[in-house]
Amino acid sequence: MSLTPVKVALQALLDSVPGPTPVEIVPLASCAGRVLGADIVALRTQPPFANSAMDGYAARAADLMPANELRVIGESAAGRAFAGTVGPGEAIRIFTGAPMPDGADTILIQENADGVGGPVIRVREGAEPGRFVRPAGLDFREGDVLLPAGRRLDSAALGLAAAAGHPALPVRRKPLVAILATGDELVLPGETVGPDQIVASNSYSLAAIVEEIGGTAFDLGIARDNHPDLAAKIERARAAGADVLITLGGASVGAHDLVQEALKRQGMELGFWKIAMRPGKPMMMGRLGAMVAVGLPGNPVSSIVCGHLFVAPLIEALLGMPDPARDRSEPAILGIDMPANDEREDYLRADLQHIESGWLATPFTKQDSSMLGNLARARALVIRPAYAEPAKEGAPCRIIRLR
């Protein structure tokens, strides 16, 4: 089987998504980080009335000639509007956010008035009509579309939704992502490690990626290298209604790599297997009914790199976010010479420094896919395209920032 290019594999994975997850109504206080399932329309106008942007005096601009005196006839504060009308030669004391009174068309800030606090003020410097006045609807008006479907709800979006009068919001259900580690050699952290065993780490890394992007991770534990255990764990994911099943390890062609066969026995339609990338070549994808099955390599770095490149966009697609297939890379400058590349696209762990001309990315000398320490220290992945020519230090490159 020929190797599938990274972009082709990503598109095939996204095309396998049956559609975004259903919409649920969630109280505003619980919506941080969630993704909107529908456009949000303003239920009110903001501000609902013209108000002052500064502390000072509401008056008629025509009266604000330097040295003119104005009689103060009342006060307007936030929540306590002045009920009368401002006439010629009159002003009212006004505070930030307070409603503008009838008859007034501008604000004389208190720094430009003498006699502040008294019954009469003297104008130091005039103000044109509308100065320091926030008109009604300056921010938004009832019926305006404020936030589009697919928007992740950050602090600004939540504040806007609250100001627009929404106590709850329609958001996409978090995709349920079942994660299954496989292999007789694995033990959980804290368990006794036998002479031929290693501690399982990939599940925790992938769960972190899933949760960070907006999904819910469901840990299926470790399946041993036998078909009954694999079948039972796969069935558990299906019974839970998982949107995605991620298997870790066992996707290659060795005598103990049983995952692909186990998934096919359950009815998986294989989409692709083996990608033209390093690390991450043994990755596969298929469909088990409505559930997307993603088989990631067992090597820790391989699985995490594939998580960033494939699992994160997959979850975004399930959340209905725009353009999950977008290019997530950005330009940088190589910090070392690089040799020519073969048919596989490389993702090299690298240090990252900000210099005057941009990002300087220096790949680590050791890139073995079992070395988590390098990945934890890396700030970026340097992308070396398939069949890339040798590149010198200082040459342009593309990176994906990790942190």
MIDOLUM-492929 format. One record per residue (C-alpha): residue number from 1; residue in three letters; x, y, z. Coordinates in nm, 4 decimals, padded with zeros to 6 digits. Last residue first. Layout:
N
NUM  ALA  X  Y  Z;
...
This chain:
403
403  ARG  00.3423  02.6306  02.3170;
402  LEU  00.3389  02.3780  02.0313;
401  ARG  00.4062  02.6131  01.7412;
400  ILE  00.3786  02.4547  01.4003;
399  ILE  00.6708  02.5555  01.1821;
398  ARG  00.7480  02.6416  00.8213;
397  CYS  01.0949  02.7075  00.6816;
396  PRO  01.3047  02.9929  00.5435;
395  ALA  01.6826  02.9459  00.5161;
394  GLY  01.9035  03.0905  00.7881;
393  GLU  02.1014  02.7685  00.8360;
392  LYS  02.1157  02.5979  00.4988;
391  ALA  01.8572  02.3734  00.3384;
390  PRO  01.9086  02.0480  00.1447;
389  GLU  01.6248  01.9915  -00.1061;
388  ALA  01.2858  01.8781  00.0187;
387  TYR  01.1655  01.5434  -00.1210;
386  ALA  00.8713  01.5382  00.1202;
385  PRO  00.8299  01.8660  00.3044;
384  ARG  01.0347  01.9439  00.6171;
383  ILE  00.8084  02.0910  00.8833;
382  VAL  00.9745  02.2202  01.2001;
381  LEU  00.7674  02.1338  01.5064;
380  ALA  00.7647  02.3939  01.7799;
379  ARG  00.8391  02.4736  02.1421;
378  ALA  01.0222  02.1528  02.2141;
377  ARG  01.1245  02.0713  02.5715;
376  ALA  00.8350  01.8302  02.6311;
375  LEU  00.8954  01.6810  02.2869;
374  ASN  01.2611  01.6173  02.3582;
373  GLY  01.1764  01.4487  02.6876;
372  LEU  00.9180  01.2304  02.5143;
371  MET  01.1850  01.0389  02.3248;
370  SER  01.0278  00.7286  02.1638;
369  SER  00.9986  00.8908  01.8210;
368  ASP  01.3764  00.9314  01.7908;
367  GLN  01.4548  01.2896  01.6852;
366  LYS  01.8031  01.3513  01.8290;
365  THR  01.9848  01.6612  01.6997;
364  PHE  01.7060  01.8961  01.8055;
363  PRO  01.5591  02.1214  01.5375;
362  THR  01.6444  02.4934  01.5651;
361  ALA  01.3638  02.7328  01.4783;
360  LEU  01.4369  03.1070  01.4704;
359  TRP  01.1093  03.2994  01.4681;
358  GLY  01.1003  03.6500  01.3198;
357  SER  01.3557  03.8899  01.1676;
356  GLU  01.4529  04.0555  01.4958;
355  ILE  01.4740  03.7256  01.6819;
354  HIS  01.2163  03.5170  01.8651;
353  GLN  01.3572  03.1824  01.9674;
352  LEU  01.2186  02.8346  01.9134;
351  ASP  01.3646  02.4960  02.0024;
350  ALA  01.2703  02.2116  01.7745;
349  ARG  01.0960  01.8781  01.7419;
348  LEU  01.1017  01.7793  01.3768;
347  TYR  00.7891  01.7043  01.1755;
346  ASP  00.9160  01.5377  00.8569;
345  GLU  00.7165  01.4747  00.5374;
344  ARG  00.8036  01.1325  00.3985;
343  GLU  00.9286  01.0723  00.0418;
342  ASP  01.2919  01.1494  00.1303;
341  ASN  01.4475  01.4709  00.2637;
340  ALA  01.7654  01.6573  00.1761;
339  PRO  01.9864  01.7509  00.4707;
338  MET  01.9210  02.0410  00.7104;
337  ASP  02.1635  02.3141  00.8181;
336  ILE  02.0848  02.4744  01.1537;
335  GLY  01.8705  02.7555  01.3013;
334  LEU  01.6134  02.7471  01.0233;
333  ILE  01.4033  03.0609  00.9895;
332  ALA  01.0285  03.0746  01.0553;
331  PRO  00.6972  03.1028  00.8729;
330  GLU  00.3678  02.9793  01.0146;
329  SER  00.1867  02.6460  01.0167;
328  ARG  -00.1765  02.5775  01.1002;
327  ASP  -00.2869  02.5449  00.7361;
326  ARG  -00.6642  02.5169  00.7471;
325  ALA  -00.8366  02.1766  00.7402;
324  PRO  -01.0626  02.2651  01.0356;
323  ASP  -01.2043  02.5512  00.8265;
322  PRO  -01.4858  02.6809  01.0468;
321  MET  -01.5840  02.5079  01.3720;
320  GLY  -01.8759  02.2657  01.3572;
319  LEU  -01.7772  02.0942  01.6810;
318  LEU  -01.7199  01.7628  01.5026;
317  ALA  -01.4933  01.9458  01.2571;
316  GLU  -01.2967  02.0994  01.5456;
315  ILE  -01.2603  01.7519  01.6955;
314  LEU  -01.1134  01.6199  01.3702;
313  PRO  -00.8809  01.9203  01.3408;
312  ALA  -00.7342  01.8388  01.6863;
311  VAL  -00.7096  01.4645  01.6152;
310  PHE  -00.5158  01.5044  01.2899;
309  LEU  -00.2064  01.7240  01.3150;
308  HIS  -00.1880  01.7756  01.6912;
307  GLY  -00.2801  01.4174  01.7745;
306  CYS  -00.0530  01.2863  01.5007;
305  VAL  00.2346  01.4659  01.6718;
304  ILE  00.1222  01.3165  02.0037;
303  SER  00.0976  00.9601  01.8674;
302  SER  00.4353  00.9756  01.6965;
301  VAL  00.6035  01.1202  02.0037;
300  PRO  00.4755  00.8375  02.2239;
299  ASN  00.5522  00.5465  01.9885;
298  GLY  00.2376  00.3366  01.9725;
297  PRO  00.1196  00.4693  01.6390;
296  LEU  -00.2336  00.6085  01.6056;
295  GLY  -00.5416  00.4234  01.4829;
294  VAL  -00.8344  00.6580  01.4298;
293  ALA  -01.1871  00.5195  01.4194;
292  VAL  -01.4717  00.7578  01.3398;
291  MET  -01.7980  00.6412  01.4944;
290  ALA  -02.1200  00.6695  01.2935;
289  GLY  -02.0909  00.3096  01.1745;
288  LEU  -01.7373  00.2008  01.2490;
287  ARG  -01.5470  00.4260  01.0101;
286  GLY  -01.1790  00.4158  00.9203;
285  MET  -00.8433  00.5779  00.9786;
284  MET  -00.4841  00.4590  00.9990;
283  MET  -00.1531  00.5872  01.1364;
282  PRO  00.1548  00.3692  01.0745;
281  LYS  00.3713  00.6610  00.9413;
280  GLY  00.3509  00.8849  01.2485;
279  PRO  00.6948  01.0398  01.2915;
278  ARG  00.7744  01.1041  01.0134;
277  MET  00.5146  01.1489  00.7434;
276  ALA  00.3934  00.9796  00.4253;
275  ILE  00.0963  00.8209  00.5986;
274  LYS  00.0204  00.4514  00.6438;
273  TRP  -00.3390  00.3284  00.6400;
272  PHE  -00.6393  00.4885  00.4766;
271  GLY  -01.0174  00.4805  00.4875;
270  LEU  -01.0752  00.1329  00.6253;
269  GLU  -01.4428  00.0434  00.6674;
268  MET  -01.4691  -00.0955  01.0192;
267  GLY  -01.7148  -00.3807  01.0708;
266  GLN  -01.6203  -00.5157  01.4144;
265  ARG  -01.3909  -00.7738  01.2505;
264  LYS  -01.2300  -00.4827  01.0670;
263  LEU  -01.1549  -00.3143  01.3993;
262  ALA  -00.9894  -00.6288  01.5343;
261  GLU  -00.7845  -00.6697  01.2162;
260  GLN  -00.6599  -00.3114  01.2394;
259  VAL  -00.5797  -00.3512  01.6090;
258  LEU  -00.3921  -00.6817  01.5980;
257  ASP  -00.0282  -00.5767  01.5821;
256  HIS  00.1212  -00.8804  01.7606;
255  ALA  00.2483  -01.0557  01.4472;
254  GLY  00.3764  -00.7252  01.3119;
253  VAL  00.1961  -00.5215  01.0474;
252  SER  00.1409  -00.1822  01.2119;
251  ALA  -00.1653  -00.0522  01.3956;
250  GLY  -00.0908  -00.2179  01.7304;
249  GLY  -00.0357  00.1103  01.9098;
248  LEU  -00.2802  00.3663  02.0437;
247  THR  -00.6436  00.3359  01.9415;
246  ILE  -00.8574  00.6462  01.9113;
245  LEU  -01.2315  00.5881  01.8898;
244  VAL  -01.4344  00.8920  01.7899;
243  ASP  -01.7983  00.9947  01.8322;
242  ALA  -01.8323  00.7660  02.1295;
241  GLY  -02.1860  00.6460  02.1973;
240  ALA  -02.0926  00.4665  02.5193;
239  ALA  -02.1981  00.1336  02.3673;
238  ARG  -01.9627  00.1928  02.0749;
237  ALA  -01.6684  00.2598  02.3046;
236  ARG  -01.7505  -00.0504  02.5128;
235  GLU  -01.7715  -00.2559  02.1943;
234  ILE  -01.4169  -00.1534  02.1085;
233  LYS  -01.2995  -00.2578  02.4566;
232  ALA  -01.4681  -00.5982  02.4318;
231  ALA  -01.3355  -00.6602  02.0825;
230  LEU  -00.9795  -00.5756  02.1890;
229  ASP  -01.0030  -00.8103  02.4869;
228  PRO  -01.1420  -01.0959  02.2752;
227  HIS  -00.8894  -01.0331  01.9925;
226  ASN  -00.5706  -01.0668  02.1928;
225  ASP  -00.2822  -00.8301  02.2483;
224  ARG  -00.4081  -00.6772  02.5725;
223  ALA  -00.6346  -00.3759  02.5775;
222  ILE  -00.5341  -00.0952  02.8121;
221  GLY  -00.7724  00.1566  02.9654;
220  LEU  -01.0886  00.2718  02.7902;
219  ASP  -01.0251  00.6353  02.8812;
218  PHE  -01.3090  00.8627  02.7700;
217  ALA  -01.1853  01.2103  02.6712;
216  THR  -01.4455  01.4829  02.6294;
215  GLY  -01.3856  01.7240  02.3423;
214  GLY  -01.3093  02.0948  02.3275;
213  ILE  -00.9632  02.1406  02.1766;
212  GLU  -00.7914  02.1282  02.5163;
211  GLU  -00.9881  01.8214  02.6244;
210  VAL  -00.8852  01.6186  02.3192;
209  ILE  -00.5213  01.7289  02.3348;
208  ALA  -00.5025  01.6407  02.7055;
207  ALA  -00.6660  01.3027  02.6428;
206  LEU  -00.4059  01.2362  02.3740;
205  SER  -00.1206  01.2963  02.6176;
204  TYR  -00.2777  01.0924  02.8949;
203  SER  -00.3480  00.7973  02.6658;
202  ASN  00.0069  00.8065  02.5298;
201  SER  00.1791  00.7443  02.8631;
200  ALA  00.1698  00.3695  02.9292;
199  VAL  00.4617  00.2630  03.1505;
198  ILE  00.6882  00.0022  02.9952;
197  GLN  00.7147  -00.3773  03.0270;
196  ASP  00.9671  -00.6550  02.9660;
195  PRO  01.1276  -00.6643  03.3120;
194  GLY  00.7964  -00.5965  03.4831;
193  VAL  00.6817  -00.2498  03.5904;
192  THR  00.4842  -00.2430  03.9140;
191  GLU  00.1930  -00.0049  03.8817;
190  GLY  00.2227  00.3660  03.9553;
189  PRO  00.1620  00.4767  03.5975;
188  LEU  -00.0377  00.2072  03.4162;
187  VAL  00.1299  -00.0949  03.2634;
186  LEU  00.1993  -00.1668  02.8973;
185  GLU  00.3955  -00.4534  02.7380;
184  ASP  00.0903  -00.6635  02.6522;
183  GLY  -00.0188  -00.3897  02.4117;
182  THR  -00.3026  -00.1530  02.3371;
181  ALA  -00.4070  00.1906  02.4597;
180  LEU  -00.7691  00.2804  02.3944;
179  ILE  -00.9002  00.6369  02.3905;
178  ALA  -01.2732  00.7070  02.3492;
177  VAL  -01.3485  01.0568  02.2244;
176  LEU  -01.6891  01.1986  02.3121;
175  PRO  -01.7458  01.5164  02.1118;
174  LYS  -01.8609  01.8026  02.3355;
173  ARG  -02.2205  01.8818  02.2534;
172  ARG  -02.2335  02.1887  02.0342;
171  VAL  -02.3553  02.5068  02.1988;
170  PRO  -02.6875  02.6899  02.2114;
169  LEU  -02.6526  02.9604  02.4790;
168  ALA  -02.8043  03.0441  02.8174;
167  PRO  -02.8880  03.3642  03.0084;
166  HIS  -02.8701  03.5713  02.6874;
165  GLY  -02.9410  03.9445  02.7252;
164  ALA  -02.7040  04.1043  02.4747;
163  ALA  -02.4707  04.2055  02.7578;
162  ALA  -02.4422  03.8371  02.8529;
161  ALA  -02.3624  03.7331  02.4973;
160  LEU  -02.1005  04.0081  02.4718;
159  GLY  -01.9358  03.9055  02.7982;
158  LEU  -01.9261  03.5436  02.6838;
157  ALA  -01.7697  03.6431  02.3514;
156  ALA  -01.5037  03.8549  02.5234;
155  SER  -01.4111  03.5823  02.7746;
154  ASP  -01.3853  03.3076  02.5133;
153  LEU  -01.6702  03.1154  02.3527;
152  ARG  -01.5441  02.9294  02.0482;
151  ARG  -01.7273  03.0550  01.7420;
150  GLY  -01.8750  02.7826  01.5197;
149  ALA  -02.2093  02.9584  01.4793;
148  PRO  -02.1524  03.3297  01.4467;
147  LEU  -02.1546  03.5863  01.7293;
146  LEU  -02.3259  03.9264  01.7308;
145  VAL  -02.6015  03.8964  01.4713;
144  ASP  -02.7948  04.2224  01.5222;
143  GLY  -03.1620  04.1814  01.6157;
142  GLU  -03.1636  04.4394  01.8940;
141  ARG  -02.8866  04.6902  01.8298;
140  PHE  -02.5155  04.6759  01.8998;
139  ASP  -02.2260  04.8698  02.0554;
138  LEU  -02.3284  05.2302  01.9760;
137  GLY  -02.6950  05.1328  01.9934;
136  ALA  -02.7959  05.4478  02.1830;
135  PRO  -02.5350  05.7180  02.1309;
134  ARG  -02.2295  05.7455  02.3553;
133  VAL  -02.1697  06.1148  02.4193;
132  PHE  -01.8147  06.2378  02.4891;
131  ARG  -01.8561  06.5163  02.2289;
130  GLY  -02.1865  06.4796  02.0451;
129  PRO  -02.2191  06.8495  01.9621;
128  GLU  -01.8857  07.0339  01.9837;
127  ALA  -01.7213  07.1116  02.3151;
126  GLY  -01.6062  07.4432  02.4645;
125  GLU  -01.3088  07.5209  02.6845;
124  ARG  -01.3008  07.6999  03.0214;
123  VAL  -01.6758  07.7213  03.0759;
122  ARG  -01.7856  07.8677  03.4099;
121  ILE  -02.0028  07.6665  03.6442;
120  VAL  -02.2939  07.7745  03.8670;
119  PRO  -02.4647  07.5881  04.1509;
118  GLY  -02.1336  07.4434  04.2778;
117  GLY  -01.9776  07.0995  04.2436;
116  VAL  -01.7274  07.2066  03.9788;
115  GLY  -01.6777  07.5815  03.9943;
114  ASP  -01.4591  07.6060  03.6866;
113  ALA  -01.5176  07.3747  03.3898;
112  ASN  -01.2870  07.2139  03.1345;
111  GLU  -01.1563  06.9399  03.3676;
110  GLN  -01.5196  06.8588  03.4482;
109  ILE  -01.5829  06.7410  03.0939;
108  LEU  -01.8412  06.9492  02.9092;
107  ILE  -02.0589  06.6806  02.7546;
106  THR  -02.2737  06.7339  02.4458;
105  ASP  -02.6276  06.7407  02.3079;
104  ALA  -02.8439  06.8383  02.6051;
103  GLY  -03.2162  06.9117  02.5553;
102  ASP  -03.3389  06.5846  02.7025;
101  PRO  -03.1008  06.4394  02.9565;
100  MET  -02.8167  06.2035  02.8648;
99  PRO  -02.8323  05.8832  03.0656;
98  ALA  -02.5463  05.8172  03.3141;
97  GLY  -02.2609  05.5917  03.2069;
96  THR  -01.9901  05.8242  03.3340;
95  PHE  -02.1331  06.0957  03.5581;
94  ILE  -02.3472  06.4022  03.4909;
93  ARG  -02.3995  06.7373  03.6630;
92  ILE  -02.6730  06.9160  03.4726;
91  ALA  -02.6397  07.2266  03.2594;
90  GLU  -02.8380  07.5403  03.1844;
89  GLY  -02.7809  07.8569  02.9803;
88  PRO  -03.0425  07.7579  02.7242;
87  GLY  -03.2578  07.4644  02.8421;
86  VAL  -03.1837  07.1183  02.9764;
85  THR  -03.4989  06.9108  03.0176;
84  GLY  -03.6200  06.7289  03.3274;
83  ALA  -03.6109  06.3735  03.4615;
82  PHE  -03.2385  06.3449  03.5356;
81  ALA  -03.1515  05.9743  03.5224;
80  ARG  -03.0691  05.7607  03.8263;
79  GLY  -02.9230  05.4207  03.7286;
78  ALA  -02.5864  05.5704  03.6390;
77  ALA  -02.5968  05.9306  03.7584;
76  SER  -02.7751  06.2407  03.6255;
75  GLU  -02.7782  06.5603  03.8334;
74  GLY  -02.9769  06.8824  03.8523;
73  ILE  -03.0207  07.2459  03.7543;
72  VAL  -02.6603  07.3682  03.7255;
71  ARG  -02.6683  07.7252  03.5921;
70  LEU  -02.4195  07.7919  03.3171;
69  GLU  -02.1606  08.0699  03.2919;
68  ASN  -01.9839  08.1539  02.9670;
67  ALA  -01.6086  08.2180  02.9975;
66  PRO  -01.5290  08.0049  02.6876;
65  MET  -01.8400  07.9429  02.4751;
64  LEU  -02.0261  07.6292  02.5697;
63  ASP  -02.3836  07.7497  02.5235;
62  ALA  -02.4229  07.6303  02.1610;
61  ALA  -02.2957  07.2858  02.2670;
60  ARG  -02.6034  07.2468  02.4858;
59  ALA  -02.5260  07.0882  02.8224;
58  ALA  -02.4462  06.7690  03.0086;
57  TYR  -02.1793  06.8398  03.2669;
56  GLY  -01.8718  06.6393  03.3703;
55  ASP  -01.7720  06.2763  03.4258;
54  MET  -01.7049  06.1039  03.0972;
53  ALA  -01.8599  05.8678  02.8406;
52  SER  -02.2070  06.0098  02.8982;
51  ASN  -02.5164  05.8241  02.7876;
50  ALA  -02.7523  05.7826  02.4948;
49  PHE  -03.0005  05.5076  02.5738;
48  PRO  -03.0224  05.1292  02.5409;
47  PRO  -02.6437  05.0999  02.5198;
46  GLN  -02.6609  04.8386  02.3881;
45  THR  -02.9904  04.7391  02.2234;
44  ARG  -03.1630  04.4174  02.3309;
43  LEU  -03.2008  04.0502  02.2398;
42  ALA  -02.8851  04.0586  02.0270;
41  VAL  -02.8586  03.7573  01.7974;
40  ILE  -02.6292  03.4590  01.8538;
39  ASP  -02.5706  03.2396  01.5485;
38  ALA  -02.6095  02.8679  01.6148;
37  GLY  -02.4088  02.5729  01.7511;
36  LEU  -02.1650  02.7904  01.9426;
35  VAL  -01.8478  02.6199  02.0625;
34  ARG  -01.7681  02.5755  02.4325;
33  GLY  -01.4577  02.7229  02.5972;
32  ALA  -01.6529  02.9001  02.8699;
31  CYS  -02.0201  02.8015  02.8432;
30  SER  -02.0966  02.6993  03.2025;
29  ALA  -02.1904  03.0459  03.3354;
28  LEU  -02.4045  03.1040  03.0253;
27  PRO  -02.6306  02.8121  03.1086;
26  VAL  -02.6152  02.5405  02.8379;
25  ILE  -02.8647  02.4640  02.5608;
24  GLU  -02.7565  02.1639  02.3557;
23  VAL  -02.6758  02.1368  01.9870;
22  PRO  -02.5989  01.8008  01.8269;
21  THR  -02.2465  01.7015  01.7172;
20  PRO  -02.1271  01.8197  01.3786;
19  GLY  -02.1659  01.5951  01.0772;
18  PRO  -02.0863  01.2397  00.9620;
17  VAL  -01.7108  01.3083  00.9916;
16  SER  -01.5370  01.0901  00.7324;
15  ASP  -01.4603  01.3917  00.5132;
14  LEU  -01.2426  01.5267  00.7936;
13  LEU  -01.0322  01.2095  00.7941;
12  ALA  -01.0052  01.2061  00.4150;
11  GLN  -00.8982  01.5709  00.4215;
10  LEU  -00.6310  01.4967  00.6801;
9  ALA  -00.5022  01.1956  00.4862;
8  VAL  -00.4770  01.3944  00.1618;
7  LYS  -00.2911  01.6746  00.3397;
6  VAL  -00.0478  01.4285  00.4997;
5  PRO  00.0272  01.2356  00.1806;
4  THR  -00.0891  00.8700  00.1853;
3  LEU  00.1894  00.6127  00.1594;
2  SER  00.1436  00.3393  -00.0995;
1  MET  00.0000  00.0000  00.0000;
